[in-house]
Amino acid sequence: MNESNVGKVLLGFLGGAAVGAALGILFAPAKGTVTRRRISKTTRDFKNSVTEKLEDLVESAEDLIDEIKETASGTKEPEPQKK
């Protein structure tokens, strides 16, 4: 699976987890203030998780770009492709 597909799968999984958590919180019996606090925390946690994963994805893409540049300039031997 290439980097693009991994990112899409990961984002889809995190999005589904966030929606599931939000629905669980909304249908759980609790006071409105408690529910809003839970939603706020879940949203914040989801945002932090997505931000972290996107930073990792960007870093991987930058590493790949650097490797391609090195290979194209002839300063690095191409590595065998992984299957």
C-alpha positions in Angstrom: 0.0 0.0 0.0 1.5 3.3 -0.9 1.7 6.4 1.3 -1.3 8.1 -0.3 -3.6 5.1 0.4 -2.2 4.7 3.9 -3.1 8.3 4.6 -6.6 7.9 3.2 -7.3 4.7 5.2 -5.9 6.2 8.4 -8.0 9.4 7.9 -11.1 7.3 7.2 -10.5 5.2 10.3 -10.0 8.2 12.5 -13.1 9.9 11.1 -15.2 6.8 11.8 -13.8 6.5 15.3 -14.7 10.2 16.0 -18.2 9.9 14.7 -18.7 6.7 16.7 -17.4 8.3 19.9 -19.6 11.4 19.3 -22.7 9.3 18.8 -21.9 7.3 21.9 -21.6 10.4 23.9 -24.8 11.9 22.5 -26.9 8.8 23.2 -25.5 8.3 26.7 -27.7 9.6 29.4 -25.9 12.6 31.1 -26.5 16.2 31.9 -26.1 18.7 29.0 -23.0 20.3 30.5 -21.3 16.9 31.0 -22.2 15.9 27.4 -20.9 19.2 26.0 -17.7 18.7 28.0 -17.3 15.2 26.6 -17.9 16.3 23.1 -15.4 19.1 23.5 -12.7 16.7 24.8 -13.4 14.1 22.1 -13.2 16.8 19.4 -10.0 18.1 20.8 -8.5 14.6 21.1 -9.5 13.9 17.5 -8.0 17.1 16.2 -4.7 16.4 18.0 -4.6 12.8 16.7 -5.3 13.9 13.1 -2.7 16.7 13.4 -0.1 14.3 14.6 -0.9 11.8 11.8 -0.8 14.5 9.1 2.6 15.7 10.5 3.9 12.1 10.2 2.5 11.8 6.7 4.1 15.1 5.6 7.4 14.1 7.1 7.3 10.8 5.2 6.5 12.6 2.0 9.4 15.0 2.6 11.7 12.1 3.2 10.5 10.4 0.0 11.0 13.6 -2.0 14.5 14.0 -0.7 15.3 10.4 -1.6 13.9 10.9 -5.1 16.0 14.0 -5.5 19.2 12.2 -4.4 18.5 9.3 -6.7 17.8 11.7 -9.6 20.9 13.7 -9.1 23.0 10.5 -9.0 24.3 11.0 -5.5 22.5 7.9 -4.2 22.1 4.4 -5.5 18.4 3.4 -6.0 17.2 1.0 -3.4 15.3 -2.2 -4.5 11.6 -1.7 -4.4 9.7 -3.4 -1.6 6.9 -5.7 -2.5 
